[in-house]
């Protein structure tokens, strides 16, 4: 079982769907993904807060691997990632643990494949993807601008729905941070005694 740790309310339902989809893409079936543990970003980027979350994840029944997914926002993921990874691994040991940042937001991944989202959750039929999706500030707001007039982006319901239909192969091509997440997911799937195939 993979135990996610996330910062946002929308990621709670969305991240298990994403991990299960990646597992299917990699020809792994039946992998269990637990309900994510959610903590504020302010806690997860601090040593004590991250260690507490990882310690809680580690004692969940059946936990075989842990993944922490955060939005980088204005931070360069390369700066905080090494320290956070080291702290998390020390607490998770002997279980494998990965800390991954979406640059700048999870919704930035959607901005790379908007054509696949047309007609879903209010996304306009004429909406187009961003040329540099991971450089967009306020990715949630930019995604909302691609919705039909009067439609608001609601992370707690829209994020999981869009995760289920997004063209993740395109996201993999366009978003370096997603490639990192997919790579780490494969590693954690291997830790769950499966044999994931290369993807895409």
C-alpha positions in Angstrom: 0.0 0.0 0.0 1.2 3.5 -0.9 0.4 6.2 1.7 0.3 9.7 0.3 0.8 12.9 2.2 -0.7 16.1 0.7 -1.2 19.8 1.5 -4.5 20.6 -0.3 -8.1 19.6 0.2 -8.4 18.9 -3.5 -5.4 16.5 -3.5 -7.1 14.3 -0.9 -9.4 12.7 -3.4 -7.3 13.4 -6.5 -3.9 12.0 -5.6 -5.1 8.4 -5.1 -6.8 8.5 -8.4 -3.6 9.7 -10.1 -1.4 7.1 -8.5 -3.9 4.3 -9.4 -3.9 5.6 -13.0 -0.1 5.6 -13.2 -0.1 2.1 -11.8 -2.5 1.0 -14.6 -0.4 2.8 -17.2 2.6 0.8 -15.9 0.6 -2.5 -16.0 0.3 -2.8 -12.3 -3.2 -3.8 -11.1 -4.7 -4.0 -7.7 -2.2 -1.7 -5.9 -3.7 -0.1 -2.8 -3.5 3.6 -2.2 -4.5 4.9 1.2 -6.6 8.0 2.0 -4.0 10.8 2.0 -2.9 12.4 5.2 -3.4 16.2 4.8 -1.4 18.8 6.6 -1.0 22.5 5.8 2.0 23.3 3.5 3.4 25.5 6.3 3.8 22.4 8.4 5.1 20.1 5.7 8.0 22.4 4.7 9.2 22.4 8.3 11.3 19.6 9.7 9.1 18.9 12.7 5.8 19.0 10.8 7.1 16.8 8.0 8.6 14.3 10.4 5.3 14.1 12.3 3.3 13.5 9.1 5.7 10.8 7.8 5.8 9.1 11.2 2.0 8.9 11.1 2.1 7.5 7.6 4.6 4.9 8.5 2.4 3.3 11.2 -0.7 3.0 9.0 -1.7 -0.6 8.6 -0.3 -2.1 5.5 1.9 0.9 4.5 4.7 -0.2 2.2 5.7 3.2 0.7 5.1 6.9 1.3 4.9 9.8 -1.1 4.7 13.5 -0.2 3.3 15.8 -2.9 3.5 19.5 -2.5 3.0 22.6 -4.6 6.2 24.6 -5.1 4.3 27.9 -5.7 7.1 30.5 -6.1 9.8 28.3 -4.7 12.3 26.5 -6.9 11.7 22.8 -6.1 15.4 22.1 -6.2 16.0 24.3 -3.1 13.8 22.8 -0.4 13.5 19.3 -1.9 16.9 17.8 -0.7 16.3 18.7 2.9 12.7 17.6 2.9 13.7 14.3 1.2 16.4 13.7 3.8 14.2 14.4 6.8 11.3 12.2 5.4 13.6 9.3 4.6 15.1 9.3 8.0 11.7 8.9 9.6 10.2 6.6 7.1 13.1 4.1 7.2 13.0 1.2 6.3 10.1 2.1 4.1 10.8 4.0 0.9 9.6 7.6 0.9 9.6 10.3 -1.9 9.0 14.0 -1.6 7.9 15.6 -4.9 7.0 19.2 -5.8 4.5 20.1 -8.5 5.8 23.3 -10.2 4.1 25.6 -9.5 0.8 23.9 -8.6 -0.9 20.6 -9.3 -3.3 22.5 -11.6 -0.3 23.5 -13.7 -0.3 19.9 -14.9 -3.8 20.3 -16.2 -2.7 23.4 -18.1 -0.4 21.3 -20.2 -3.3 19.1 -21.5 -6.3 21.3 -21.6 -7.5 19.9 -24.9 -8.1 16.6 -23.2 -10.3 18.3 -20.6 -12.6 20.1 -23.0 -16.3 19.6 -22.0 -15.3 18.4 -18.5 -16.2 20.3 -15.4 -16.9 23.5 -17.3 -13.8 23.6 -19.4 -14.6 25.5 -22.6 -14.8 23.6 -25.9 -12.3 26.1 -27.3 -9.8 26.1 -24.4 -6.2 25.5 -25.3 -3.1 24.4 -23.3 -0.4 26.8 -22.0 2.9 26.7 -23.8 4.8 26.8 -20.5 2.3 25.3 -18.0 4.8 25.0 -15.2 5.7 28.7 -15.3 2.1 30.0 -14.8 1.5 31.7 -11.5 -1.9 31.0 -10.0 -2.5 27.9 -12.1 -5.9 27.5 -10.5 -6.9 31.0 -11.7 -5.6 30.3 -15.2 -7.5 27.0 -15.3 -10.7 28.8 -14.2 -10.2 31.3 -17.0 -10.5 28.4 -19.5 -13.9 27.5 -18.1 -17.3 28.6 -19.4 -18.6 32.0 -18.3 -19.7 32.0 -14.7 -18.0 28.7 -13.9 -15.7 28.7 -10.9 -12.9 26.2 -10.3 -13.6 24.2 -7.1 -10.6 22.1 -6.2 -12.4 19.8 -3.8 -14.6 18.5 -6.6 -13.0 19.5 -9.9 -9.5 18.4 -9.2 -10.3 14.7 -8.8 -12.7 14.8 -11.8 -10.1 16.3 -14.1 -7.4 14.0 -12.8 -9.5 11.0 -13.9 -9.7 12.3 -17.6 -6.5 14.2 -18.1 -4.1 13.1 -20.9 -1.2 12.2 -18.5 1.1 11.1 -21.4 1.0 14.7 -22.7 1.6 16.0 -19.2 4.6 13.7 -18.9 6.0 15.2 -22.1 5.5 18.9 -21.1 6.0 18.9 -17.3 9.3 18.1 -15.7 7.8 18.0 -12.2 5.2 15.4 -13.3 7.9 13.3 -14.8 9.6 13.3 -11.4 6.3 12.2 -9.8 5.8 9.4 -12.3 9.4 8.2 -11.8 9.0 8.2 -8.0 5.6 6.4 -8.3 7.2 3.7 -10.3 9.9 3.3 -7.6 7.3 3.1 -4.9 5.3 0.6 -6.9 8.4 -1.6 -7.0 8.6 -1.4 -3.3 5.1 -2.8 -3.1 6.4 -6.0 -4.7 5.1 -5.2 -8.2 6.8 -5.0 -11.5 5.8 -1.7 -13.2 6.6 -1.4 -16.8 8.2 1.7 -18.4 5.7 4.4 -19.2 5.0 6.3 -21.4 
